[in-house]
């Protein structure tokens, strides 16, 4: 008896093996060549190729019928390369940001309606506040999340609140409409504030990192035990975050009109 859930996994493994063969060949391959190389039934290979072709993972020449790697894989590779590039670019600016403010910093991107932490730099203190690299944070109640949500439509922002809302603290934004209003403020000011909404007593500020098209690709921010968001200390931290975000945006090719 086949263990439940193993067939989809085997299909993924087989699809990956076909992609490996196409990558190693460095030339278009026919269905017969791929069938011979794998030792699988022709119907199995054809079914996998058809599914991958519909997703853009492989392409088929209209005349020869041979298969090559699809443009979708190039798009994926470009996305991975871009992510790695921003992590490398942000390393020193993040460290300078931490030194200038004495607070922890992190870099994130939007992933399935949440803020995915790509990198972080911790301040030299006894308080561990910043989330680890790879963590997913709720976008509706964190500074970086709000910045990333500001790149979406109001309808998308409302939908994320409706599907992901959880009252982490009494200060969390309670309704979709209230979140939409907050995000509009973020767009106008160019930065977002977190005021004890995710964790009691923890406050933060984040700003967008834009690419050459002006699109918001990432967010960078600080998180710490600030006493108030209207304090001189917090305003100074906000200025540093905005300066760092501008530096990284410029490195990605963004230019203000």
Secondary structure as GFF3:
##gff-version 3
##sequence-region A 1 257
A	DSSP	alpha_helix	6	25	.	.	.	ID=ss1
A	DSSP	alpha_helix	31	38	.	.	.	ID=ss2
A	DSSP	alpha_helix	42	54	.	.	.	ID=ss3
A	DSSP	beta_strand	58	60	.	.	.	ID=ss4
A	DSSP	beta_strand	67	69	.	.	.	ID=ss5
A	DSSP	alpha_helix	71	101	.	.	.	ID=ss6
A	DSSP	beta_strand	104	111	.	.	.	ID=ss7
A	DSSP	beta_strand	114	121	.	.	.	ID=ss8
A	DSSP	beta_strand	136	138	.	.	.	ID=ss9
A	DSSP	three_ten_helix	139	141	.	.	.	ID=ss10
A	DSSP	alpha_helix	143	149	.	.	.	ID=ss11
A	DSSP	alpha_helix	154	164	.	.	.	ID=ss12
A	DSSP	alpha_helix	176	189	.	.	.	ID=ss13
A	DSSP	beta_strand	191	195	.	.	.	ID=ss14
A	DSSP	beta_strand	203	210	.	.	.	ID=ss15
A	DSSP	beta_strand	216	224	.	.	.	ID=ss16
A	DSSP	alpha_helix	232	251	.	.	.	ID=ss17
###
